[in-house]
Amino acid sequence: MTLTRQTVEQVDELGLPWDLRDWITPEELLRTLLQQLESIDWKDPALVDFEKKHPAFRPKMFLTLLPYAYATGMYASEDIAEGSYTDPIFRSICAAEAPTAREITAFRRQNRGLLQWLLTELFKQALKSKYDIGNFLVPPGLKRCLTNAATERLDICRHIDRGPSDD
């Protein structure tokens, strides 16, 4: 499938901006991500063991960098890798160890569910900020729409990284 402007415009039924910074500050995006990451059990023995065996894995960095990039309209792994050198926020997230495009693509493929969950949480926070509604229980229909929007953005990332297609 080739992505056209019409296809991309049809992706988001909620009208979420491609760059959530139109609705929410970068600081609030990062704060939301960090709050969600705190809810993960980083002391799980299986995770600790995996991280020891794979020191380049850096899940906290990737789980901050990728949702932030996707929420701010940057989808291509090469662009995110380059932004890790040029963008001050990306650089601070990476702590001077910028990932490669290949690492980004692999992490996204292996952790799609976590990235979808984090994007959905960012979308909820953006709606709260935009409409000044504070904490609210998200109705199932809205949650489904937010999850679908997150899924579509991840699909766009995958399609962009694959390059032009004949499908």
C-alpha positions in Angstrom: 0.0 0.0 0.0 1.3 3.4 -0.9 0.6 6.1 1.6 -1.0 9.2 0.0 -2.1 12.4 1.7 -5.7 11.2 1.5 -4.9 7.9 3.2 -3.0 9.7 6.0 -5.8 12.2 6.5 -8.3 9.4 6.9 -6.2 7.7 9.6 -7.3 9.7 12.6 -11.0 9.9 13.2 -10.5 12.0 16.3 -8.7 14.9 14.6 -5.6 14.5 16.8 -2.9 16.7 15.4 0.1 14.9 13.9 2.2 16.9 16.2 0.7 16.7 19.7 2.7 19.8 20.7 -0.1 21.7 19.0 -2.2 20.7 22.1 0.3 19.9 24.8 3.7 21.2 25.8 6.9 19.0 25.2 7.4 19.0 28.9 4.0 17.6 29.6 4.5 14.9 26.9 7.7 13.9 28.6 6.2 14.0 32.0 3.3 11.8 30.9 5.7 9.3 29.3 7.9 9.1 32.5 4.8 8.6 34.7 3.7 5.7 32.5 7.1 4.2 32.5 7.2 4.3 36.3 4.2 1.9 36.3 6.4 -0.8 34.7 8.1 -3.3 37.0 11.7 -2.6 36.0 12.9 -5.0 38.8 11.3 -8.0 37.2 14.0 -10.7 37.3 13.5 -11.7 33.6 13.8 -8.1 32.5 16.9 -7.5 34.7 18.5 -10.7 33.3 17.7 -9.8 29.7 19.1 -6.3 30.2 22.4 -7.7 31.6 22.7 -10.0 28.6 21.8 -7.2 26.1 23.2 -3.9 27.4 22.3 -2.1 24.2 18.6 -2.8 24.7 18.0 0.4 26.8 14.2 0.0 27.0 13.6 3.1 29.1 15.4 5.3 26.5 13.5 3.7 23.5 10.2 3.8 25.4 10.6 7.5 25.9 12.2 8.4 22.6 9.9 6.6 20.2 6.5 7.6 21.6 7.8 11.2 21.9 8.9 11.1 18.3 5.7 9.5 17.0 3.6 12.0 19.0 5.5 14.9 17.6 5.2 13.9 13.9 8.5 12.1 13.4 8.0 8.6 12.1 10.9 7.4 10.0 13.6 5.6 12.0 16.4 7.3 10.1 14.9 10.7 11.0 14.6 9.8 14.6 18.2 8.5 14.7 19.3 11.8 13.1 17.2 13.8 15.5 19.0 12.1 18.3 22.0 14.1 17.3 20.3 17.4 16.3 17.2 17.8 18.5 17.9 18.9 22.1 15.0 16.9 23.5 15.9 13.8 21.6 19.6 14.2 22.6 18.6 14.5 26.3 16.4 11.4 26.1 19.2 9.4 24.5 21.8 10.6 27.0 24.5 11.0 24.4 24.1 7.4 23.0 22.0 7.9 19.9 20.4 4.8 18.5 20.7 3.7 14.9 17.8 3.5 12.5 18.2 -0.3 12.6 18.0 -0.4 16.4 14.9 1.8 16.3 13.1 -0.4 13.7 14.0 -3.6 15.7 12.8 -2.1 19.0 9.5 -0.9 17.4 8.9 -4.4 15.9 9.7 -6.2 19.2 7.7 -3.8 21.5 4.8 -2.7 19.4 2.3 -3.3 22.2 4.2 -1.1 24.7 4.6 1.6 22.2 0.9 1.5 21.3 0.0 1.7 25.0 2.3 4.7 25.6 1.0 6.5 22.5 -2.6 5.9 23.6 -1.7 7.5 27.0 -0.1 10.5 25.3 -3.3 10.9 23.2 -5.4 10.8 26.4 -3.2 13.5 28.0 -3.4 15.6 24.9 -7.2 15.5 24.9 -7.2 16.4 28.6 -4.9 19.4 28.0 -6.6 20.6 24.8 -10.1 20.5 26.3 -9.1 21.3 29.9 -11.1 18.3 31.3 -8.8 17.1 34.0 -8.9 13.5 35.1 -11.8 11.5 33.6 -12.7 7.9 33.0 -12.1 7.3 29.3 -15.2 5.6 27.8 -14.6 2.4 26.0 -15.5 3.8 22.6 -13.0 6.7 23.0 -10.3 4.4 24.3 -10.8 2.2 21.2 -10.5 5.3 19.0 -7.3 6.4 20.7 -5.8 2.9 20.5 -6.7 2.8 16.8 -5.0 6.1 16.3 -1.9 4.8 18.0 -1.9 1.6 15.9 -2.3 3.6 12.7 0.7 5.8 13.6 2.8 2.7 14.3 1.7 1.3 10.9 2.7 4.5 9.2 6.2 4.2 10.8 6.5 0.7 9.5 5.4 1.7 6.0 7.8 4.7 5.9 10.7 2.5 7.0 9.9 -0.1 4.3 10.1 2.6 1.7 8.1 2.7 -1.6 6.0 -0.3 -2.2 4.3 -1.8 -5.2 1.3 -3.1 -3.3 
